């Protein structure tokens, strides 16, 4: 029976690619499901053989530990060079989009709170 090994929801493409390569290199039999046409299904990598799960889980856990270390080092290097992405940098890249999103958040907050402000009157 197939078992879900790795969820692909909100996973960067390079990480998903690395996981596929890792499973292929170890000759583990798997298949992949997508998010569907509307993006509401569960994209995941499924292991075909249950007996392979402990070995596959160990490989993926080791990969993710190393990836975490690598990403932290990469961020530290960007921060040291002053190239990490900040809120100001995001604003400067797309000021109109930033202001639009901020206005939408403000409008949602206003219309969510407004009925409660009128309760005491």
NORZICOR-V63116 format. One record per backbone hydrogen bond with DSSP energy under -0.5 kcal/mol. NH is the residue of the N-H (numbers start at 1). CO is the residue of the C=O. If there is no record, write none. Layout:
{{NH CO} {NH CO}}
This chain:
{{3 47} {5 45} {6 45} {8 43} {9 43} {11 8} {16 12} {17 13} {18 14} {19 15} {20 16} {21 17} {22 18} {23 19} {24 20} {25 21} {26 22} {27 24} {28 23} {30 28} {31 46} {33 44} {41 35} {43 41} {44 33} {45 6} {46 31} {46 44} {47 3} {48 29} {49 29} {50 48} {52 49} {53 50} {56 52} {57 53} {58 54} {59 55} {60 56} {61 57} {62 58} {63 59} {64 60} {65 61} {66 62} {67 63} {68 64} {69 65} {70 66} {71 67} {72 68} {73 69} {74 70} {75 71} {76 72} {77 73} {78 74} {79 75} {80 76} {81 77} {82 78} {82 79} {83 78} {84 78} {90 86} {91 87} {92 88} {93 89} {94 90} {98 94} {99 95} {100 96} {101 97} {102 98} {103 99} {104 100} {105 101} {106 102} {107 103} {108 104} {109 105} {110 106} {111 107} {112 108} {113 109} {114 110} {116 113} {117 113} {117 114} {118 114} {119 116} {121 118}}
